[in-house]
Amino acid sequence: MGKTTVKVRLLEYSPNPEKIVTMAARLCYSASDIDGLEANVVAADQQSFVQKLLDLGHYSTIEHVSFTFGIEGVSRSLLAQITRHRIASFSVQSQRYVGETRQQNQNGIFDYVVPDSIMALGPEAMTEFAEQMAQIQKWYDGWVEKLGGGRGAYEDARFVLPNAAETKIMVTMNARELRHFFQLRCCRRAQWEIRRVAEQMLALVKEVAPVLFADAGPGCLVGPCPEGKLSCGNRAEVRKQYGLNSVGEVNQ
Ligand SMILES: Cc1cc2nc3c(=O)[nH]c(=O)nc-3n(C[C@H](O)[C@H](O)[C@H](O)COP(=O)(O)OP(=O)(O)OC[C@H]3O[C@@H](n4cnc5c(N)ncnc54)[C@H](O)[C@@H]3O)c2cc1C
């Protein structure tokens, strides 16, 4: 296929996430049994309760709900970054078991991600990049052949594949880790590809758990910019992007 674009899907998530979080929190302060707790959790209650928990920092309660995403059309470079998040579970398409030979790919070339900055340089730069990828394909195919072909050969032939090579990932995070992930990776200081993925993940979880993720996003949404001297300096603009005014209230 060659050049590819990012696709993020929310595959599954804990049903009724805000109800579960509310129950977990109520349990801490109530003498009631579990059936009683569940019977008493009403929708209206959930909104204010979840918000209160988040304000208090009672974060263990939001670890009870998790979200599973399918992410494809991303680079191995993104993979190196996203897998640094240790409180998450990952499954990654294996370059040991899945070959990238010319015959195995549509158009005779492995899928790869082209950075916007290179695209912006115009068609000549795009052609140069595509030619480089095609050269790498030749090197890869050559090593697969020399190493005897098949799975045994993919393992070491992959050493010549670039960071641009496309990968597919399934990732599961609980709501606490997701909020932390959004703080770091929706920030304008984050690298563009992981930021793009994080922003799509945030939009998806906001649809199914709007209260849990109402104030989720880069760190500067809920306090001063955590980047200090390295700040992008565009806090007001970032807050506007997330629908907040300059003092952090939701724009009406
Ligand atoms: C803008 C930016 C630039 C970066 N640049 C670099 C770089 O140049 N080089 C580089 O190597 N990395 C870099 N990173 C990656 C960064 O150092 C972290 O590894 C990554 O962001 C994961 O963050 P985390 O450890 O907070 O998250 P997670 O691993 O998801 O952990 C979540 C939280 O759990 C707690 N936690 C998890 N594990 C432990 C533990 N073992 N001990 C104590 N507490 C724990 C911490 O409170 C942590 O914040 C960069 C990240 C960003 C956002």
The ligand as an ORCA input file, in Angstrom:
! r2SCAN-3c Opt
* xyz 0 1
  C       7.038     15.867     25.757
  C       7.677     14.567     26.172
  C       9.034     14.362     25.920
  C       9.643     13.158     26.296
  N      10.965     12.980     26.020
  C      11.584     11.831     26.391
  C      12.981     11.625     26.140
  O      13.646     12.455     25.548
  N      13.544     10.450     26.522
  C      12.827      9.484     27.181
  O      13.399      8.439     27.545
  N      11.506      9.650     27.428
  C      10.861     10.784     27.061
  N       9.522     10.949     27.311
  C       8.787      9.851     27.961
  C       8.562     10.107     29.473
  O       9.794     10.181     30.166
  C       7.710      8.968     30.072
  O       8.419      7.742     29.985
  C       6.385      8.783     29.374
  O       5.773     10.019     29.115
  C       5.465      7.937     30.250
  O       5.049      8.734     31.327
  P       4.806      8.197     32.782
  O       6.021      7.463     33.279
  O       4.297      9.323     33.634
  O       3.561      7.247     32.506
  P       3.158      5.781     32.908
  O       4.233      4.801     32.690
  O       1.920      5.589     32.176
  O       2.913      5.857     34.453
  C       1.818      6.576     35.006
  C       2.223      7.056     36.371
  O       2.379      5.922     37.222
  C       3.453      6.166     38.135
  N       4.492      5.170     37.876
  C       4.527      4.269     36.846
  N       5.604      3.490     36.967
  C       6.271      3.911     38.063
  C       7.482      3.513     38.692
  N       8.244      2.551     38.227
  N       7.848      4.154     39.821
  C       7.100      5.145     40.328
  N       5.955      5.607     39.770
  C       5.546      4.979     38.662
  C       3.947      7.579     37.863
  O       3.253      8.474     38.711
  C       3.551      7.807     36.433
  O       3.410      9.184     36.087
  C       8.888     12.132     26.942
  C       7.530     12.347     27.178
  C       6.928     13.527     26.797
  C       5.432     13.702     27.065
*
